[in-house]
């Protein structure tokens, strides 16, 4: 009986030890898992924090770059506006000066005609078309000598016995003629001035733009497909040209269609209608010539 009790006690003790050992081992494993989980969580948080810092740094760099680009664009736009304003101011001043000169010339003509008419009326003498009279009636800067001289025979012909109404109508007619001549001369001078300015600007930009066109066309001379598929790189985003991939100009029909679209885009008349800048006009002229040469080569090869 005592032996059985002793064995039961030993068995109970052994089971208790085993349970305690199992619980201790379970607690140790749980602690190890928790430590591993905590380490993984810490590493994940560190990596996430590092990625966040990297993304934030890249975002700051992009923001600074965008800000610098925007400032540069604003400065360029402001400079362009200032140049346009200065040009407009100069054109307005020149136009005002031209109008003033035309008005003064017209006033001189009217005053000369009026003075001579009343002098002739008082004396009752028919005025002759002498060389001195022709010199008095010359309108300065109103064209050639044939268009800017009025003889007294044409202006004052038939003064004797002429009614005041007819005389007034004749003087008004000559005044309108002088006004039209002065206006035409002012417009011609303005067109000539604008053409001279445009040519001077073209000469100033020629070297840089020629180099840019040469870089774009290098290795593609005479290759119509290559020129058409890279046209957006030289015309820029403001040209209205829609890029055409090289894979879409494989067939002859597609090449001809793309060429027609390109020539319409860079044609001088279309540029004038769009109000293109001098730089855009210059580049499009060079591109138009290159496309035309490549088109001629393409046609000769197709035959």
Buried (B, 14 or more C-beta within 10 A) or exposed (E): EEEEEEEEEEEEEEEEEEEEEEEEEEEEEEEEEEEEEEEEEEEEEEEEEEEEEEEEEEEEEEEEEEEEEEEEEEEEEEEEEEEEEEEEEEBEEBBEEBEEBBEEBBEBBBEBBEEBBEEBBEEEEEBEBEEEBBEBBBBEBBBEEEEBBBBBEEBBEEBEEEEEEEBEEBBEEBBEBBBEBBBBBBEEBBEEBEEEBEEEBBEEBEEEBEEBBEEBBEEBEBBBBBBBBBBEEBBEEEBEBEEBEEEBBEEEEBBBBBBEBBBEBBBEEBBEEEEBBBBBBBBBBBBBEBBEBBBEBBEEEEE
